[in-house]
Amino acid sequence: PFLPHTGDAVWHDGFDAVVPAALERFQPEAVMLQLGADAHWEDPLVHLLLTSHGWMKTVEKLLTLSAGK
């Protein structure tokens, strides 16, 4: 879990440390994205601070990592 007020840089550090290795290990046949915006800085529920740019960078990374799945 991320601490409250986690922003783009820490979010992407965590993503890069976990997601690519998990995809490599488990070799999923499909990747499904649930694109809620609860990590976005304007969402009051989770208290994270991802910007729209940071969120889209996450989606781009997932699309690149899962290409051909």
C-alpha positions in Angstrom: 0.0 0.0 0.0 1.0 3.6 -0.6 1.1 6.2 2.1 -1.4 9.1 1.8 -0.3 11.9 -0.5 1.9 9.6 -2.6 2.5 11.3 -5.9 3.6 10.3 -9.4 7.3 9.6 -8.7 6.7 7.2 -5.8 3.7 5.6 -7.5 5.9 4.8 -10.6 8.8 3.6 -8.5 6.4 1.1 -6.9 4.9 0.1 -10.2 8.3 -0.4 -11.8 9.5 -2.5 -8.8 6.5 -4.9 -8.9 4.4 -5.0 -12.0 6.9 -5.9 -14.8 8.3 -8.8 -12.7 4.8 -10.0 -11.8 3.8 -10.0 -15.5 7.0 -11.8 -16.4 6.5 -14.5 -13.7 2.9 -15.2 -14.3 2.8 -14.8 -18.1 -0.9 -13.9 -18.2 -2.8 -14.7 -21.4 -4.8 -11.4 -21.1 -4.5 -8.2 -19.1 -7.6 -6.4 -18.1 -7.4 -2.8 -16.9 -9.9 -1.4 -14.4 -9.5 2.3 -15.0 -11.1 4.0 -12.0 -9.6 7.2 -10.9 -9.3 6.8 -7.1 -5.6 7.4 -7.2 -6.1 10.8 -8.9 -5.2 13.8 -6.8 -8.8 15.2 -6.9 -10.4 12.0 -5.6 -11.0 12.4 -1.9 -11.3 8.7 -1.0 -7.8 7.4 -1.2 -5.7 10.5 -0.5 -3.2 9.8 -3.3 -1.8 12.5 -5.5 -1.4 11.1 -9.0 -1.8 13.6 -11.7 -3.6 12.9 -15.0 -0.2 12.7 -16.7 1.0 10.2 -14.1 -2.1 8.1 -14.4 -1.8 8.0 -18.2 1.9 7.0 -17.9 0.7 4.1 -15.9 -1.7 3.0 -18.6 1.0 3.4 -21.3 3.3 1.2 -19.3 0.7 -1.5 -18.9 -0.1 -1.4 -22.6 3.6 -1.7 -23.4 4.2 -4.5 -20.9 1.1 -6.5 -22.1 1.6 -6.0 -25.8 0.9 -9.3 -27.6 -0.9 -10.8 -24.6 
